[in-house]
């Protein structure tokens, strides 16, 4: 008697594979689909390139912050500010200096994002070293300051207005080469710079992988 295979009613039939094709073969119908509009591909590639450039630029701008994170964590004691030779000072280092603040030439400003107020003032007996600290700490009457040693020039635009006010309105010799001690900013406090640089690197790597995957040429259709 001949055997006939029957599928019970109500039971879905399983997928059938065309003879000569495997799961790894490229579907000719998929290859026959029209390619994405070239304008969209160019726009996408341009946007991804902009992300890569912006990430590299941001990581580059953080190079001094990143270098300071790896600086020695022990503060270099400079002693009294009146005995400091400016030629021996090295920027982007963790230092400690002692001196009396000059209240008459103190500049106060407020950061828009955080709303916190800061003060910048020179130390008495010299014309080279300034101190930058939160206003809340300035009321403590301290005469010893430990923090990151930089110049006004290295702080860029964010302190240009303060420097100009010190020089033009208060008659202090504040210039781009004048030193500033950023109080209580030790190397470990710059761990955020490491995280931000790693994030920028991740953006660059992910974008490059996506470019290689999305814009690689499609395989030719099988004959």
N, C-alpha and C positions, 0 to 999 in steps of 0.2 A: 504493500500500500504506500502511495506517495505521501511524504510528510510536508505539511504546510505550516509555516510560522504565522501565527496570528497575534496581533496586539490587542489586549483586552480593551473594551470600550472605556473611554474616560481616562485612559493612561496616556500621558504625553510620550511621543516618540523621542528617543535620544538623537543627538546630532549625528549626522552622517558626514564622513570625510570623503571628499572627492578623490578618486584614485590618482595616485602619483603626487599628492600634496601632503605635507606634514604641518604640524603646528608652527614650526619655525619659518615656513615659507612666507614670503611677502605677498599680501593680497593684491592681485592686479587691479581690483576695483579701487583699492585705497591709493595705489599709484596713479590711477587715472583721474583722481580728484584734482581740481585746479589748485595751483599753488597760491598761498596767501598773497594779497596785493603787495606789490613791491614797496609802495609808499608806507604801508604799515610796518613792513619788515625794517625799512630804513629808520622809521621813527622809533621803533622799539630798540634797535641797535644804538641809535643816537642817545636815547635816554639811559640805556645801560652804560654806555661809554661815559656819560656825564656823571653817573653815580660812581664809577671807578675813579674818574679824575677828582671828584670832590672828596672821596675817601682818602685818596693818596695825599691831597692837599691838606686835609685835616690832620692826618697822621704826621705829615712833615711839620706842620705848625706846632705840634706837641713834642718835638724832639728835645727841647730844653727841659720841659717838665718831666719827660721820660728819663732824661739823663740825671736830673736831680733826684728822682726816686731811687736810683742806684748809687747815689752819693753816700759817703760814710754817715752813719747815723749818730756819731758822736760829734757834738758841736765843738768847733774850733774856738777857743777862748781868745778873743782879741784884746781883752783888758779894757782899760779906760779909752774912750773914744778920742780923748785929747792926745793920746800917745800913739795913735795909729798913723802909719805911713801909707797913704792911699796907693802908692805904687806896689805895695805888697799884698793888696786885697785881690782875692780871686772870686769872681762872680759865680753864681749858681752853686754855692756851697752853704753848708749849715754852720752858722757862726753864733757867738755870744759876745755882746758888747755892753759896756757900762757907761752911763752918762745921764745928765740931767736934761729933761725935756724943756724946750723953749715954748712956753704956753703962748707967748705973744705972737708967734709965727706959726700957729697951728691951723691947718686947713681941715675942715670937716666936709665930708661928702656922703651921699647915700646911694647905694646900688639899687637900680630900678627893679631888677628881677627879685632879689631877696628882701629888699627893704631895709637891710642892715646898714647902720651908719659906721663910718670909719674915720680915723684921723691920721694925718701925716704931719710930722714936725721934725725939725732938726734937733740935734743934741748940742748943748751949750759947749763953747770952747773950740769949735771947728766949723768948717763950711763945706764938708764933703759928704757926711753920712746923715741920712734921714731915717726915720722910723715910721712904719705903716702898721696900724693895729686897729682892732675894733674899738669903737668909742667906749663901749662898756668896760673894757680892760684899762683904758687910759685913766679912769678915775681911781685906780688902785694906788697911784703914787709910786709905782715901781721905777727903779733906776737901772735895771738890768734887763736886757732884751735878747732873746734867742730866737733865731728864725732864718729864713732863706735870704741870702745876700744877692741882690740883683742891682741893675741900674734902671733909671727911669726909661732909658731907651729900650731896654729889653722888655719892659712892661707894655710897650706899644701904646696904642691909641687910648686904652682904658685909663691911663694915668697922665696923658698928655695935658688934659685940662688942669689937673692938680699941679703939675709941674709948672705950667704957664702962670697959674695964679700965684704960686710961691715966688716965681721970678719977677712977674710984672706988678703984682699988687702988694706984695710984702717985702720986696727988695732982697730976697735971699738968692744966693748964687746957684739956684737949682737948674741943672742942665741935663741933657740926655746921658751924660757920663757920670752924674751924681749917683752915689750908692744909696740903696734903700734896703732896710732890713724888714722883711715881711714876718712880723712877730708870730710865733707859735706855729709856723709852717715848717714842720720837720719833713725829712725825706719820706717816711712811711705815710704821711698824710696825702701824698701824691699817687697813691695806688689807683685812684680814678683814672689817671693818665694811661696807665698800663691797660686797664680795661677798655678804655676808649680806643686806643691804638689797636688792640686785638679785635675790637668790633669792626674797625675800618678794614683790617686785613681780611676778616670774614666776608665783608661785603664785596671786596675785590675778588676773592677766590670764588664765591658763589656766582657772581656775575660772569666771570670767565668760563665757569663750567656751563652755565646756561647758554652762553654764546656758542660754545662748542657743540652743545646738544641741539639747539634750536636752528642754527644756521649751517650745520653740516650738510653736504649734498645728499639727496635721497638716493638709495640704491636703484639701479636700472631694473626695469620690469623684466621678468624672465621671458625668454623667447617662446 
